[in-house]
């Protein structure tokens, strides 16, 4: 590119009508001349070749992505991760803000992702390392989406559960249980005070535990638990499958009494979630398989905050995400940012329930509540309930007892003196 061509991929914010643009934050490692590399970066993710040969035209004004600002963070002796590429020169780590015109793809998630995370973005000459850090949507763009159908308030209304966390439990063992045993374990946990008994994200529609049989038994067990306790309950059925089967699996599970559905968001795709959002009459809850493959590296890929925003955009009512602590290998600040994406303002969308999880139990509830900063979250133990030495009913009771202690401002040790289920967890 010559100097004039390069300049046409840069703009001041006040030169643009930002209602027409998504705002993208990237971390980039650039080789050689930075401005040339950034111009290529914007060109490749939007217009690429911006005129036909022999024609006096220029598509960049309407369709070109443009750099709004950039900052050199540091000069590097070498790339943070070795990548085979052809460019030579000094290496600079940069933070860059790009305005990308959403007229290029419209309110279509596959096309949006193709633009901001596609070939043009990750295969730009001179920029071998890229991480999409954040994405901001103008209200004009959000208006093309529906967002969550139920959100936090809808889930609370279903359960009649207010002013406290929503208590989930991942039925364990997660693989191998016959539906009859699965239903009995879930039933006991509901009796102990669990709100939501859920399929594990790895539990599929398989011959030894079909969605039909499993949801039939769990639907009945849920109703029995509601009669016994007087409290509303949710059975969260995993309908993750091939795309052409998911509506059928949805209909079977819901007809049998599943009153919320689990979807492994990225294995099936955001567009599949959006399709189900239009079809369903029960809450949709997303899980995070495959997300770490995009997000784990600090200086390459896509930040989980972006992925959480896209899930809320697609219409998930609750979003299960890697939670606090070393088990989930996610920085605490990153978990907080994902929680805020669920709870913060996003056009007119309802709030999604954040469910940060990973090796939780009665012993971690107070810490999670403090770090989230409110009661608007889901708490999702697995073995912390179903591995309790006194059984799943006692495991669920230990969670509720821990919450009672928190509400009363009493230490877990003191409260456990008169609550054996909690005592066993403390001793364990």
C-alpha positions in Angstrom: 0.0 0.0 0.0 1.1 3.6 -0.6 0.8 6.3 2.1 -2.5 7.5 0.8 -4.0 4.0 0.8 -2.8 3.4 4.3 -4.4 6.7 5.6 -7.8 5.7 4.2 -7.9 2.9 6.8 -7.6 5.3 9.7 -10.3 7.6 11.0 -11.1 9.9 14.0 -14.2 8.8 15.9 -15.9 12.1 15.2 -15.5 11.5 11.4 -17.8 8.4 11.7 -21.4 7.8 12.7 -20.6 5.2 15.3 -24.2 3.9 15.2 -23.1 2.2 11.9 -20.0 0.5 13.4 -19.1 -2.2 15.9 -16.1 -1.2 18.0 -13.4 -3.9 18.4 -10.5 -4.0 20.8 -7.5 -6.1 19.7 -4.1 -7.0 21.1 -1.8 -7.4 18.1 1.9 -8.2 17.6 3.0 -6.4 14.5 6.2 -7.0 12.5 7.7 -4.1 10.5 5.9 -0.8 9.9 3.0 -0.7 12.3 0.7 1.6 10.3 1.1 -0.5 7.2 0.3 -3.6 9.1 -2.8 -2.0 10.7 -4.0 -0.8 7.3 -3.7 -4.4 6.0 -5.5 -5.6 9.1 -8.5 -3.4 8.4 -8.4 -4.1 4.7 -8.3 -7.9 5.1 -11.2 -8.0 7.5 -13.5 -5.8 5.3 -13.0 -4.7 1.7 -9.7 -6.4 0.9 -9.4 -5.2 -2.7 -11.5 -2.0 -2.6 -11.9 -1.3 -6.3 -12.2 -3.1 -9.6 -9.3 -2.9 -12.0 -9.9 -0.1 -14.5 -12.8 1.5 -12.5 -12.8 4.8 -10.6 -14.5 3.6 -7.4 -13.6 3.2 -3.8 -15.6 0.9 -1.4 -13.6 1.9 1.7 -15.8 4.8 2.8 -18.9 2.7 3.4 -17.5 -0.8 3.8 -13.9 -0.5 5.1 -12.9 -1.2 8.7 -10.9 1.7 10.2 -8.4 2.1 13.0 -9.7 4.6 15.5 -6.7 4.5 17.8 -3.6 2.5 18.5 -1.0 2.3 21.3 2.4 0.6 21.3 2.6 -1.4 24.5 6.2 -2.5 24.1 8.9 -3.6 21.6 9.5 -7.3 21.7 12.7 -9.3 21.1 10.5 -12.1 19.6 6.9 -13.1 19.1 5.2 -14.2 22.3 4.4 -17.5 20.5 6.4 -18.8 17.5 4.5 -18.5 14.3 5.9 -19.3 10.8 5.4 -16.2 8.7 7.3 -14.2 6.0 7.6 -10.7 7.5 10.8 -9.3 8.9 11.5 -6.2 11.0 11.0 -4.9 14.6 8.2 -6.5 16.6 5.8 -4.3 18.5 2.9 -5.3 20.9 0.0 -3.0 20.2 -3.5 -2.4 21.5 -5.8 -1.3 18.7 -9.4 0.0 18.4 -11.1 -0.7 15.1 -14.5 0.5 13.9 -16.1 -2.2 11.7 -19.2 -1.3 9.7 -22.0 -3.7 10.5 -23.6 -3.1 7.1 -21.0 -5.6 5.9 -22.8 -8.5 7.6 -26.0 -7.4 9.4 -27.5 -9.1 12.5 -26.2 -12.5 11.6 -23.9 -14.2 14.1 -22.0 -16.5 11.7 -21.2 -13.6 9.4 -20.3 -11.3 12.3 -17.8 -13.9 13.6 -16.4 -14.4 10.1 -15.6 -10.7 9.8 -14.1 -10.0 13.3 -12.4 -13.4 13.9 -12.0 -14.8 10.4 -9.3 -15.4 7.7 -8.8 -11.6 7.2 -8.2 -11.0 10.9 -6.0 -13.9 11.8 -4.0 -14.1 8.5 -3.0 -10.5 8.0 0.6 -10.0 6.6 2.7 -8.5 9.4 0.4 -9.4 12.2 0.9 -13.1 13.2 -0.5 -12.8 16.7 -4.0 -11.5 17.3 -6.4 -11.5 20.3 -9.9 -10.0 20.2 -10.2 -8.4 23.6 -13.6 -6.8 23.4 -16.5 -5.9 21.2 -19.1 -3.2 21.6 -22.4 -3.1 19.8 -24.4 0.1 19.1 -28.1 -0.1 20.0 -29.0 0.0 16.3 -27.2 -3.3 15.8 -28.6 -4.9 19.0 -32.1 -4.1 17.8 -31.7 -6.9 15.2 -31.5 -9.5 18.0 -33.8 -10.8 20.7 -31.5 -11.6 23.6 -32.6 -13.8 26.5 -36.3 -14.8 26.6 -36.4 -15.3 30.4 -33.2 -14.0 31.9 -32.5 -13.9 35.6 -35.9 -12.5 36.5 -37.7 -15.2 34.5 -35.7 -18.0 36.1 -36.3 -16.6 39.6 -40.1 -16.4 38.8 -40.1 -20.0 37.7 -38.6 -21.1 41.0 -40.1 -18.5 43.3 -36.4 -17.9 44.4 -35.5 -14.3 45.2 -32.7 -12.5 47.1 -30.4 -15.5 47.0 -28.2 -17.4 44.5 -29.8 -20.1 42.3 -28.5 -23.5 43.4 -27.6 -25.9 40.6 -26.2 -29.4 40.9 -24.4 -31.5 38.2 -25.7 -35.0 38.7 -22.6 -37.3 39.3 -21.4 -39.8 38.1 -21.7 -37.7 34.9 -21.3 -40.7 32.5 -22.6 -44.2 33.0 -25.7 -43.8 35.2 -28.8 -45.6 34.0 -31.8 -43.1 33.8 -33.5 -44.7 36.8 -30.5 -44.2 39.0 -29.9 -40.7 37.6 -33.6 -39.7 38.4 -33.3 -41.0 42.0 -30.1 -39.1 42.7 -31.6 -35.9 41.3 -34.8 -36.4 43.3 -32.8 -36.7 46.5 -30.9 -33.5 45.8 -34.2 -31.7 45.1 -35.5 -32.9 48.5 -32.3 -31.5 50.1 -33.0 -28.0 48.7 -31.5 -27.9 45.2 -33.2 -25.7 42.7 -31.8 -27.1 39.5 -30.6 -30.7 38.8 -28.7 -30.8 35.6 -27.3 -33.2 33.0 -23.6 -32.9 32.7 -22.4 -31.2 29.5 -20.9 -34.5 28.3 -24.1 -36.5 28.8 -25.6 -37.0 25.4 -28.6 -38.9 23.9 -27.1 -42.3 23.9 -28.6 -45.9 23.8 -28.0 -46.5 27.5 -29.5 -43.1 28.5 -31.7 -41.6 25.8 -33.1 -38.1 26.2 -36.5 -39.6 25.9 -36.2 -42.0 28.8 -34.0 -39.7 31.0 -36.3 -36.7 30.6 -39.4 -38.9 31.2 -38.1 -40.1 34.6 -36.6 -36.7 35.6 -39.8 -34.9 34.6 -41.7 -37.2 36.9 -39.1 -37.0 39.7 -39.2 -33.2 39.5 -43.0 -33.0 39.9 -42.7 -35.5 42.9 -40.0 -33.3 44.5 -42.2 -30.2 44.1 -45.1 -32.0 45.8 -42.8 -33.2 48.6 -41.1 -29.9 49.3 -43.7 -27.3 48.2 -41.0 -25.6 46.1 -40.6 -25.3 42.4 -37.8 -27.2 40.8 -36.0 -27.3 37.4 -34.7 -30.3 35.5 -32.0 -29.0 33.1 -31.7 -31.5 30.2 -28.7 -31.5 27.8 -30.0 -31.5 24.2 -26.6 -30.9 22.6 -26.6 -32.9 19.4 -26.3 -32.6 15.6 -28.1 -29.4 14.5 -30.8 -31.1 12.5 -31.8 -33.1 15.6 -31.9 -30.3 18.2 -35.4 -29.1 17.8 -36.7 -32.7 18.0 -34.6 -33.3 21.1 -35.9 -30.1 22.5 -39.6 -31.1 21.9 -39.1 -34.6 23.4 -37.4 -33.3 26.6 -39.9 -30.5 27.2 -42.9 -32.7 26.6 -41.5 -35.1 29.2 -41.1 -32.4 31.9 -37.7 -30.8 31.3 -38.3 -27.2 32.0 -34.9 -25.8 31.0 -32.4 -26.9 28.4 -28.6 -27.1 28.4 -26.7 -26.3 25.2 -22.9 -26.6 24.6 -22.8 -23.3 22.9 -19.7 -23.4 20.7 -19.8 -27.1 19.7 -23.3 -26.5 18.2 -22.7 -22.8 17.3 -24.3 -19.5 18.3 -26.7 -19.6 15.3 -28.1 -22.9 16.6 -28.7 -21.3 20.0 -30.5 -18.4 18.3 -32.7 -20.8 16.4 -33.7 -22.6 19.6 -34.3 -19.3 21.3 -37.0 -18.6 18.7 -38.5 -22.0 19.1 -38.4 -22.6 22.9 -40.8 -21.8 25.7 -38.3 -22.8 28.4 -35.0 -21.2 29.5 -31.8 -22.0 27.6 -28.6 -22.4 29.5 -25.2 -22.4 27.8 -22.1 -24.4 28.8 -18.5 -23.7 27.9 -16.9 -26.7 26.1 -14.5 -25.6 23.3 -14.3 -22.0 24.6 -10.9 -22.5 26.3 -9.4 -23.6 23.0 -10.1 -20.0 21.7 -9.5 -18.1 24.9 -6.8 -19.7 27.2 -3.7 -18.0 25.7 -3.2 -14.5 27.0 -2.0 -13.1 23.7 -3.8 -15.0 21.0 -7.4 -16.0 20.2 -10.6 -14.4 21.6 -11.2 -13.1 25.2 -13.9 -15.0 27.1 -15.7 -11.6 27.6 -16.4 -11.5 23.9 -17.7 -15.0 23.9 -20.0 -14.2 26.8 -21.4 -11.2 25.0 -22.1 -13.3 21.9 -23.9 -15.9 24.0 -26.1 -13.2 25.6 -26.7 -11.8 22.1 -27.8 -15.3 20.9 -30.4 -15.5 23.6 -29.0 -17.6 26.5 -30.9 -17.1 29.7 -28.0 -18.4 31.9 -24.4 -18.8 31.0 -22.2 -21.4 32.8 -18.6 -20.2 32.7 -15.2 -21.1 34.2 -15.3 -19.8 37.8 -13.0 -18.7 40.5 -10.0 -20.7 41.8 -7.1 -22.5 40.2 -9.1 -25.5 39.1 -10.6 -23.5 36.2 -7.3 -21.8 35.2 -9.0 -18.4 34.6 -7.8 -15.2 36.2 -10.2 -13.8 38.8 -10.6 -10.5 37.0 -11.6 -12.3 33.8 -14.3 -14.2 35.7 -15.6 -10.9 37.2 -15.7 -9.4 33.7 -17.7 -12.3 32.4 -20.2 -11.9 35.3 -20.5 -8.2 34.5 -21.2 -8.9 30.8 -24.2 -11.1 32.0 -25.5 -8.5 34.4 -24.6 -5.2 32.8 -26.6 -3.1 30.4 -26.8 -4.4 26.8 -29.4 -2.5 24.8 -32.9 -3.6 26.0 -31.8 -7.2 26.6 -32.8 -9.1 29.8 -29.9 -10.0 32.0 -28.4 -13.5 31.7 -27.8 -15.4 34.9 -24.0 -15.9 35.3 -23.1 -19.3 36.6 -19.3 -19.4 37.4 -18.3 -22.9 38.4 -15.6 -25.4 39.1 -15.1 -27.6 42.1 -17.5 -25.7 44.3 -19.2 -26.9 47.5 -20.7 -25.5 50.7 -17.1 -24.4 51.6 -16.8 -22.0 48.6 -20.2 -20.5 48.5 -19.4 -17.4 50.6 -16.2 -16.7 48.6 -18.1 -16.9 45.2 -20.8 -14.6 46.5 -18.3 -12.1 47.7 -16.3 -12.1 44.5 -19.5 -11.9 42.3 -20.6 -9.0 44.5 -24.3 -9.8 44.5 -26.7 -12.7 44.8 -27.4 -12.7 41.1 -25.5 -15.8 40.1 -26.0 -19.5 39.9 -23.9 -21.8 42.1 -23.1 -25.1 40.5 -21.4 -27.9 42.6 -21.1 -31.4 41.3 -19.2 -33.7 43.7 -19.8 -31.0 46.4 -23.4 -32.3 46.4 -23.4 -35.8 44.8 -20.1 -36.8 46.4 -21.3 -36.0 50.0 -20.6 -38.9 52.3 -24.2 -38.8 53.6 -25.7 -38.8 50.0 -27.1 -36.2 47.6 -29.9 -35.0 49.8 -27.4 -34.2 52.5 -25.1 -32.6 49.9 -27.8 -30.2 48.8 -28.7 -29.5 52.4 -25.1 -28.6 53.1 -25.3 -25.9 50.4 -28.5 -24.4 51.8 -27.1 -24.5 55.3 -24.0 -22.7 54.1 -26.3 -20.0 52.6 -28.3 -19.8 55.9 -25.1 -19.2 57.8 -24.1 -16.4 55.3 -27.4 -14.7 55.7 -27.2 -14.8 59.5 -23.6 -13.7 59.5 -22.5 -16.9 61.3 -19.3 -18.7 60.6 -19.6 -22.1 58.9 -17.9 -23.8 61.9 -20.4 -22.3 64.3 -23.4 -23.2 62.1 -22.2 -26.7 61.6 -22.4 -27.4 65.3 -26.2 -28.0 64.8 -26.2 -29.0 61.1 -24.5 -32.4 60.6 -24.7 -32.2 56.7 -22.5 -29.1 56.8 -20.3 -30.5 59.5 -19.4 -33.5 57.4 -18.4 -31.2 54.5 -16.2 -29.2 56.9 -14.6 -32.3 58.3 -14.2 -33.8 54.8 
